[in-house]
Amino acid sequence: MANNNPTKTQFEQMKYEIANEVGVNLKQGYNGDLSSYEAGKIGGNIVKRVFQSYTGNQYNVTQK
């Protein structure tokens, strides 16, 4: 059976890619200076991307 779970390094790479795409300055190590909003932008986009890869469906959300 194939393992479809991303590895930790793949997840880390995706996290930094998304942070760069949404304009959040994410750095190696401590990131306690991020606002809740910035962290949520990264986390929400991670969930969206994982959902898309799992289902093959696009999840379109209008942004404010």
N, C-alpha and C positions, 0 to 999 in steps of 0.2 A: 504494500500500500504506500502511495506517495505521501510525503509529509508536506502539507500546504501551509504550515505555520512558519511565518518569517522568523529568522534567527534574530538574536539580540543586535548583532551588527547591522543587519538589514533594517531593523526598526530604528536604530540610532541614525543611520544614514537618511532614512525617510523623514525622521524628526527634523534634522538639520535642513533638508531640502525644503520641507514645508515652511519652516521658520523663515528661510530665505525668500520663498515665494510670497509670503504674506507680510514681509518687511519687518520681522521681529529679529532683534539682535540676540541670537542664542549663541552662547559660547560654551566651550568645554568646561566641565566642572560646575561650580556653584552658579545658579541663575535665580537666586532669591530676590533679585532686584526687578524681576519681571512683574508687571501688573497682572491681576486676575484676567483682565481682558486679553492681554497678549498671550498668556498661557492657554486661555480658552480658545483663541484663534488657532493655535497649534494643535491642541487636543481635538478640537472639532474637525479640523481638516484631516487629521490622522484617522478618525473614525469614519469620515466620509470616504477616504481613499481605501481603507480596509473593506468597507461595505461594497465599494465598487469592484474590488478585486475578487471578493467572495461571491457576489451575485452576478457580476457582469453588467449590472445596471448602473446607469448614471443617476445620481441623486442631485437634482438641481435645486438650489436654494437661492432665492434672491437676497442679496446682501444690502444692508442699510448703509 
